[in-house]
Amino acid sequence: MNNMPVINEDNCNLFKTKDTNVFPDSINSFLNRSNISSEYKRKVKRVLTDFLKVYDAQKMEIKILSLDHFNSYKTSLEIKMSRNTIKLVSAQSDLKVINSLSKHLFRNNQISFIFNGTFIEKSTKKNKSFPPVIHSFLEDLTLKNYSQINTYKKNIMYFLKFLSQEYKEFKIPGSLQENDIKELNKDHIESYHTFLARRIALNEISPSRALNLLRCLNLFIQFYRRLQFISFRYCVPDKFQIQHVRSNEYVPSKETLKLIDAIIDYSTMPERNLSIFLIILDTGCRPLEITNIEIQDVLKSESAVILRSKKSGQRKLKLSSLVMKVLRKYLQIRESLDYKGKTLFLSSRNQPLTVNVVGQIYASANKKVYGEIRYTAKSFRHAFATNALEKKNNFDSVSKTLGHLHWISTQYYLEKSLERLKRNSLPHNPVAYLKEEN
């Protein structure tokens, strides 16, 4: 790549217009990525519009995009913060969009640099221990709608700490930069495998924990390979894959009632949280599908809801009368909230709910009841599937209800012991059963 951080000569006409309502093709390809929601796309468009306006205000030559353009936008955000016209959180969010834009253009050979702008914050222990090298990685996962981002952060930090302790060429995690990743090779990975295998043998970590660590490493390597910082391919070795047994979780009805009570008694938004909990309980849907529900997807007259995801497409499912009753209460609250979008479930800040927050609803209720996390949204999805099949519901119907594209995903649940399921799982219509017990 050239030392001069500009667009290649062949691509020098990246910006063909100063009309901020008409973006060039290079920017449109970034804006129209399939893995971002319509709400987030509107935000991205706003940021890109501001990005172009800054160039016009600075009277910069915008036919050739340079590092100065990105720094100029960062400076404009800093000025707004100094005037208290924008908060740090919002400025950081806007800057992340521009960081992502630079990576997108870099991958498409439009520019020869990656802009990774950050704002200087007051030093805290948390900030000192958070290495710059994983900022971009976590941001990429967020844009792809991965949940439990904090878990990915901890897992990759585990790997980086190993590198810094075992190899002198790697800095301590807190100061590791993206360019340092170029030093990573297969020998380092093999050494990490040996380290994890030894910890498994000593019962210091479980095989499933090791597998999760390596799956995270796989995503990390894939990300930096796309950015051409790493040249080798990686996949998790079979010896770690074999040790992993796919979990099939069951939730006793009494435990379900305890979690419902915890949501009602301790949630700051009980109507919202209970609606989410009961929809998953009643349909076995995915948390991502919960976050994609829009107001018009709740069909009151049919007692049904429309679920959609990129993985499974769209499907309409019936809801029990009890779930609809709770959902109607939330809808009354939702209509009074200061948010003009169509998203049904909103955060406490009146923003579309994320998969991560759905997970936190379950985690909070679990910790109130047990002091630890025992049953997740995935647990209830698994329980729903096994219960439905155990009650001799039509195989294809169950598969469609769960949003499985391939029958083998549903076939998995048939391979479990029926007697064991009867001892541990809820009856088929779990919400109706809960209603009977009350």
C-alpha positions as CSV (number, residue, x, y, z in Angstrom):
1,M,0.0,0.0,0.0
2,N,1.1,3.6,-0.6
3,N,2.5,5.6,2.3
4,M,0.3,8.5,1.3
5,P,-3.1,7.9,2.9
6,V,-5.4,8.7,0.0
7,I,-7.7,7.0,-2.4
8,N,-6.1,5.1,-5.2
9,E,-5.8,7.2,-8.4
10,D,-8.3,4.9,-10.2
11,N,-10.9,5.7,-7.4
12,C,-10.2,9.4,-7.0
13,N,-13.7,10.3,-7.9
14,L,-15.2,8.7,-4.8
15,F,-17.2,11.8,-4.1
16,K,-18.9,13.0,-7.3
17,T,-21.2,15.5,-5.7
18,K,-21.5,17.8,-2.7
19,D,-25.2,17.1,-2.5
20,T,-25.4,15.4,0.9
21,N,-28.8,13.9,-0.1
22,V,-27.1,11.9,-2.8
23,F,-24.3,9.6,-1.7
24,P,-21.7,8.2,-4.2
25,D,-21.8,4.5,-4.9
26,S,-18.9,3.8,-2.5
27,I,-20.8,5.3,0.4
28,N,-24.1,3.8,-0.6
29,S,-22.6,0.3,-0.5
30,F,-21.6,1.0,3.1
31,L,-25.1,2.4,3.9
32,N,-27.0,-0.4,2.4
33,R,-25.3,-3.3,4.1
34,S,-27.8,-6.1,4.7
35,N,-26.8,-6.8,8.3
36,I,-27.9,-3.5,9.8
37,S,-31.4,-2.5,10.8
38,S,-33.5,0.2,9.2
39,E,-33.2,2.3,12.4
40,Y,-29.5,2.1,12.5
41,K,-29.3,2.8,8.8
42,R,-31.1,6.1,9.4
43,K,-28.6,7.0,12.0
44,V,-25.7,6.1,9.7
45,K,-27.2,8.3,6.9
46,R,-27.4,11.2,9.4
47,V,-23.8,10.8,10.4
48,L,-22.6,10.5,6.8
49,T,-24.5,13.6,5.9
50,D,-22.8,15.5,8.7
51,F,-19.5,14.0,7.6
52,L,-19.9,15.5,4.1
53,K,-21.0,18.8,5.5
54,V,-17.8,19.2,7.5
55,Y,-15.8,18.9,4.2
56,D,-17.9,21.6,2.6
57,A,-17.5,23.9,5.7
58,Q,-13.7,23.3,5.7
59,K,-13.6,23.9,1.9
60,M,-11.6,20.7,1.5
61,E,-11.0,18.9,-1.8
62,I,-13.4,16.0,-1.5
63,K,-12.6,14.2,-4.6
64,I,-9.6,12.6,-2.9
65,L,-10.5,11.3,0.6
66,S,-7.6,11.6,3.0
67,L,-7.0,11.0,6.7
68,D,-7.5,14.8,7.1
69,H,-11.1,14.4,6.3
70,F,-11.7,11.9,9.0
71,N,-9.7,13.9,11.5
72,S,-11.6,17.0,10.6
73,Y,-14.9,15.3,11.4
74,K,-13.5,14.1,14.7
75,T,-12.5,17.7,15.5
76,S,-16.0,18.9,14.7
77,L,-17.4,16.4,17.3
78,E,-14.9,17.6,19.9
79,I,-16.0,21.2,19.3
80,K,-19.6,20.2,19.8
81,M,-18.8,18.5,23.0
82,S,-16.9,21.5,24.3
83,R,-20.0,23.6,23.6
84,N,-22.2,21.0,25.3
85,T,-24.3,20.6,22.2
86,I,-23.6,16.8,22.1
87,K,-22.8,14.3,24.8
88,L,-19.7,12.1,24.8
89,V,-21.8,8.9,24.4
90,S,-23.4,10.3,21.2
91,A,-20.1,11.6,19.9
92,Q,-18.5,8.2,20.4
93,S,-21.4,6.5,18.6
94,D,-21.1,8.9,15.6
95,L,-17.3,8.5,15.5
96,K,-17.8,4.7,15.4
97,V,-19.8,5.0,12.2
98,I,-17.0,6.9,10.5
99,N,-14.5,4.4,11.8
100,S,-16.6,1.7,10.2
101,L,-16.8,3.6,7.0
102,S,-13.0,3.8,6.8
103,K,-12.8,0.0,7.3
104,H,-15.4,-0.6,4.6
105,L,-13.6,1.6,2.1
106,F,-10.3,0.0,3.0
107,R,-11.6,-3.5,2.4
108,N,-12.9,-2.4,-1.0
109,N,-9.5,-0.9,-1.9
110,Q,-10.9,2.6,-1.9
111,I,-8.5,4.0,0.6
112,S,-5.1,2.8,1.9
113,F,-5.6,3.5,5.6
114,I,-7.9,2.6,8.5
115,F,-9.2,5.4,10.6
116,N,-9.7,4.4,14.2
117,G,-10.6,7.7,16.0
118,T,-11.2,7.8,19.7
119,F,-11.9,10.5,22.3
120,I,-9.5,10.9,25.3
121,E,-11.4,10.1,28.5
122,K,-10.4,10.3,32.1
123,S,-8.2,7.3,32.9
124,T,-9.9,4.5,34.8
125,K,-8.8,1.0,35.5
126,K,-11.3,-0.3,33.0
127,N,-10.0,2.0,30.2
128,K,-6.4,1.0,31.0
129,S,-7.1,-2.7,30.7
130,F,-9.1,-2.3,27.4
131,P,-6.7,-2.8,24.5
132,P,-7.2,-0.7,21.3
133,V,-6.6,-3.8,19.2
134,I,-10.0,-5.2,20.0
135,H,-12.1,-2.0,19.6
136,S,-12.5,-2.7,15.9
137,F,-13.2,-6.4,16.3
138,L,-16.0,-5.8,18.8
139,E,-17.4,-3.0,16.7
140,D,-17.5,-5.4,13.7
141,L,-19.4,-8.0,15.9
142,T,-21.9,-5.3,17.0
143,L,-22.6,-4.3,13.4
144,K,-23.3,-8.0,12.6
145,N,-25.8,-8.2,15.4
146,Y,-23.8,-10.5,17.6
147,S,-25.1,-10.7,21.2
148,Q,-23.1,-10.9,24.5
149,I,-20.4,-8.5,23.2
150,N,-18.9,-8.4,26.7
151,T,-18.3,-12.1,26.6
152,Y,-16.4,-11.8,23.3
153,K,-14.3,-9.0,24.9
154,K,-13.4,-11.2,27.8
155,N,-12.6,-14.2,25.7
156,I,-10.3,-12.4,23.3
157,M,-8.7,-10.6,26.3
158,Y,-7.9,-14.1,27.7
159,F,-6.0,-14.8,24.5
160,L,-4.1,-11.5,24.4
161,K,-3.0,-11.9,28.0
162,F,-1.7,-15.3,27.2
163,L,0.4,-13.8,24.3
164,S,1.8,-11.1,26.5
165,Q,2.8,-13.5,29.2
166,E,4.4,-16.1,26.9
167,Y,6.0,-14.0,24.1
168,K,8.2,-10.9,24.5
169,E,7.2,-9.6,21.0
170,F,3.6,-8.9,22.2
171,K,3.0,-5.9,24.5
172,I,0.8,-6.0,27.5
173,P,-2.9,-6.1,26.4
174,G,-3.6,-2.5,27.4
175,S,-1.2,-1.1,24.9
176,L,-1.5,-3.6,22.1
177,Q,-2.2,-1.9,18.7
178,E,-3.7,-3.3,15.5
179,N,-0.3,-3.4,13.7
180,D,1.0,-5.7,16.5
181,I,-1.4,-8.4,15.2
182,K,0.8,-8.7,12.1
183,E,3.3,-10.6,14.4
184,L,0.7,-13.3,15.1
185,N,1.5,-16.7,13.5
186,K,0.4,-20.4,13.7
187,D,3.1,-21.2,16.3
188,H,1.4,-18.8,18.7
189,I,-1.9,-20.4,18.1
190,E,-0.5,-23.9,18.6
191,S,1.0,-22.8,21.9
192,Y,-2.4,-21.5,22.9
193,H,-4.0,-24.8,22.1
194,T,-1.4,-26.6,24.3
195,F,-2.1,-24.1,27.1
196,L,-5.9,-24.7,26.9
197,A,-5.5,-28.5,26.7
198,R,-3.3,-28.5,29.8
199,R,-5.9,-26.4,31.7
200,I,-8.7,-28.8,30.7
201,A,-6.6,-31.8,31.9
202,L,-6.1,-30.1,35.3
203,N,-9.8,-29.3,35.5
204,E,-9.1,-25.6,35.6
205,I,-11.5,-24.9,32.7
206,S,-14.2,-27.0,31.1
207,P,-14.0,-28.3,27.5
208,S,-16.9,-26.1,26.6
209,R,-15.1,-23.0,28.0
210,A,-12.1,-23.9,25.8
211,L,-14.3,-24.3,22.8
212,N,-15.9,-20.9,23.3
213,L,-12.5,-19.3,23.7
214,L,-11.3,-20.8,20.4
215,R,-14.5,-19.9,18.6
216,C,-14.0,-16.3,19.6
217,L,-10.3,-16.5,18.5
218,N,-11.6,-17.8,15.1
219,L,-13.8,-14.7,14.7
220,F,-10.9,-12.5,15.7
221,I,-8.5,-14.1,13.2
222,Q,-11.2,-13.9,10.4
223,F,-11.7,-10.2,11.1
224,Y,-8.0,-9.3,10.9
225,R,-7.5,-11.6,7.9
226,R,-10.1,-9.6,6.0
227,L,-8.1,-6.5,6.9
228,Q,-5.0,-8.2,5.6
229,F,-3.2,-8.0,8.9
230,I,-3.1,-11.8,9.0
231,S,-2.4,-14.1,6.1
232,F,-3.2,-17.6,7.5
233,R,-6.6,-19.3,7.8
234,Y,-7.8,-20.8,11.1
235,C,-10.4,-23.3,12.3
236,V,-11.0,-24.8,15.7
237,P,-9.2,-28.2,15.9
238,D,-11.3,-31.4,16.1
239,K,-9.8,-32.4,19.4
240,F,-11.6,-29.4,20.9
241,Q,-14.8,-29.8,18.9
242,I,-15.2,-33.5,19.9
243,Q,-15.2,-32.6,23.6
244,H,-18.2,-30.3,23.1
245,V,-21.6,-31.8,23.6
246,R,-24.5,-29.7,22.4
247,S,-26.6,-28.7,25.3
248,N,-30.3,-29.3,25.5
249,E,-31.7,-27.4,28.5
250,Y,-34.9,-27.9,30.4
251,V,-36.8,-25.6,32.7
252,P,-39.0,-27.0,35.4
253,S,-42.3,-25.2,35.6
254,K,-41.7,-24.1,39.3
255,E,-38.5,-22.5,38.2
256,T,-40.3,-20.6,35.4
257,L,-42.8,-19.2,37.9
258,K,-39.9,-18.0,40.1
259,L,-38.4,-16.2,37.2
260,I,-41.7,-14.6,36.3
261,D,-42.2,-13.4,39.9
262,A,-38.6,-11.9,39.9
263,I,-39.4,-10.0,36.6
264,I,-42.6,-8.6,38.1
265,D,-41.1,-7.7,41.5
266,Y,-37.7,-6.3,40.5
267,S,-37.8,-5.1,36.9
268,T,-37.8,-1.3,36.3
269,M,-39.9,-2.1,33.2
270,P,-42.0,-5.1,34.2
271,E,-44.6,-4.9,31.4
272,R,-41.9,-4.9,28.7
273,N,-39.8,-7.6,30.3
274,L,-42.7,-9.9,31.1
275,S,-44.0,-9.5,27.5
276,I,-40.6,-10.6,26.1
277,F,-40.3,-13.5,28.6
278,L,-43.8,-14.8,27.8
279,I,-43.4,-14.5,24.0
280,I,-40.3,-16.6,24.0
281,L,-41.9,-19.0,26.4
282,D,-45.0,-19.3,24.2
283,T,-43.3,-19.5,20.8
284,G,-39.7,-20.6,21.4
285,C,-38.5,-17.7,19.2
286,R,-35.0,-16.2,19.2
287,P,-34.0,-13.1,21.1
288,L,-33.0,-11.5,17.8
289,E,-36.6,-12.0,16.5
290,I,-37.9,-10.2,19.6
291,T,-35.8,-7.1,18.8
292,N,-37.1,-7.1,15.2
293,I,-40.8,-7.0,16.2
294,E,-42.5,-3.8,15.1
295,I,-45.8,-2.4,16.5
296,Q,-47.8,-3.5,13.5
297,D,-46.5,-7.1,13.8
298,V,-48.7,-7.6,16.9
299,L,-52.0,-8.7,15.4
300,K,-54.5,-8.2,18.2
301,S,-57.6,-9.4,16.4
302,E,-55.8,-12.7,15.6
303,S,-53.9,-13.1,18.9
304,A,-50.8,-13.5,16.8
305,V,-47.3,-12.0,16.2
306,I,-45.2,-11.8,13.1
307,L,-41.5,-12.8,13.7
308,R,-38.7,-12.1,11.3
309,S,-35.0,-12.6,11.0
310,K,-32.4,-12.8,8.2
311,K,-31.8,-16.4,9.1
312,S,-35.4,-17.7,9.1
313,G,-37.3,-15.1,7.1
314,Q,-40.8,-14.2,8.3
315,R,-43.5,-16.3,10.0
316,K,-46.7,-15.7,11.9
317,L,-47.3,-17.4,15.2
318,K,-50.4,-17.6,17.5
319,L,-50.1,-16.3,21.1
320,S,-52.0,-17.5,24.1
321,S,-54.7,-15.2,25.6
322,L,-52.5,-14.7,28.7
323,V,-49.5,-13.5,26.6
324,M,-51.8,-11.2,24.6
325,K,-53.2,-9.8,27.8
326,V,-49.7,-8.8,29.1
327,L,-48.7,-7.6,25.7
328,R,-51.7,-5.3,25.4
329,K,-50.7,-3.7,28.7
330,Y,-47.2,-3.0,27.3
331,L,-48.7,-1.6,24.1
332,Q,-50.5,1.0,26.1
333,I,-47.2,2.1,27.6
334,R,-45.4,1.9,24.3
335,E,-47.8,4.3,22.6
336,S,-47.0,6.9,25.2
337,L,-43.2,6.8,24.8
338,D,-41.3,9.5,23.0
339,Y,-40.2,7.5,20.0
340,K,-41.5,7.8,16.4
341,G,-40.0,4.6,15.1
342,K,-41.9,1.3,14.6
343,T,-39.9,-0.9,16.9
344,L,-42.1,-2.5,19.6
345,F,-39.6,-3.1,22.4
346,L,-37.6,-0.1,23.5
347,S,-34.8,0.5,26.0
348,S,-35.1,2.8,29.1
349,R,-33.7,5.5,26.8
350,N,-36.5,4.9,24.2
351,Q,-34.1,3.3,21.7
352,P,-34.7,0.0,19.9
353,L,-33.9,-2.9,22.2
354,T,-30.7,-5.0,21.5
355,V,-30.2,-8.8,21.8
356,N,-27.8,-8.1,24.6
357,V,-30.5,-6.4,26.7
358,V,-32.9,-9.3,26.1
359,G,-30.1,-11.5,27.6
360,Q,-29.8,-9.1,30.6
361,I,-33.5,-9.5,31.3
362,Y,-33.0,-13.2,31.9
363,A,-29.7,-12.7,33.7
364,S,-31.2,-10.2,36.1
365,A,-34.1,-12.4,37.0
366,N,-31.8,-15.5,37.4
367,K,-29.5,-13.6,39.8
368,K,-32.4,-12.4,41.9
369,V,-33.7,-16.0,42.3
370,Y,-30.6,-18.1,42.3
371,G,-27.7,-15.7,42.7
372,E,-26.3,-17.0,39.4
373,I,-27.5,-17.5,35.8
374,R,-29.1,-20.9,35.2
375,Y,-31.8,-20.4,32.6
376,T,-31.3,-18.2,29.5
377,A,-33.6,-17.4,26.6
378,K,-31.9,-20.3,24.8
379,S,-33.0,-22.7,27.6
380,F,-36.7,-21.8,27.0
381,R,-36.3,-22.2,23.2
382,H,-34.9,-25.7,23.7
383,A,-37.5,-26.6,26.3
384,F,-40.3,-25.4,23.9
385,A,-38.9,-27.6,21.0
386,T,-38.6,-30.8,23.0
387,N,-42.0,-30.3,24.7
388,A,-43.7,-29.7,21.4
389,L,-42.2,-32.8,19.8
390,E,-42.9,-34.9,22.9
391,K,-46.6,-34.0,22.7
392,K,-46.5,-35.5,19.2
393,N,-47.0,-32.2,17.4
394,N,-46.4,-32.4,13.6
395,F,-42.6,-32.4,12.9
396,D,-42.8,-29.9,10.1
397,S,-45.1,-27.6,12.1
398,V,-42.6,-27.5,15.0
399,S,-39.7,-26.9,12.6
400,K,-41.6,-23.9,11.0
401,T,-42.6,-22.5,14.4
402,L,-38.9,-22.5,15.5
403,G,-37.8,-21.0,12.3
404,H,-35.5,-23.9,11.4
405,L,-34.5,-23.8,7.7
406,H,-33.2,-27.3,7.8
407,W,-35.0,-30.3,9.3
408,I,-31.8,-31.6,10.9
409,S,-31.9,-28.7,13.4
410,T,-35.3,-30.0,14.6
411,Q,-34.3,-33.7,14.3
412,Y,-31.8,-33.0,17.1
413,Y,-34.6,-32.7,19.7
414,L,-36.0,-36.1,18.7
415,E,-32.8,-37.9,19.7
416,K,-33.3,-37.2,23.4
417,S,-34.7,-39.6,26.0
418,L,-38.5,-39.0,26.3
419,E,-38.5,-40.2,29.9
420,R,-35.8,-37.7,30.8
421,L,-37.7,-34.9,29.0
422,K,-40.9,-35.8,30.9
423,R,-39.1,-35.5,34.2
424,N,-37.6,-32.1,33.4
425,S,-39.5,-30.1,30.8
426,L,-42.6,-28.1,30.6
427,P,-45.8,-29.4,28.9
428,H,-46.4,-28.3,25.3
429,N,-48.3,-25.1,25.9
430,P,-46.2,-23.8,28.8
431,V,-48.1,-20.5,29.3
432,A,-51.4,-22.4,29.5
433,Y,-49.9,-24.7,32.1
434,L,-48.7,-21.8,34.1
435,K,-52.2,-20.3,34.0
436,E,-53.6,-23.6,35.3
437,E,-51.2,-23.8,38.2
438,N,-52.2,-20.3,39.3
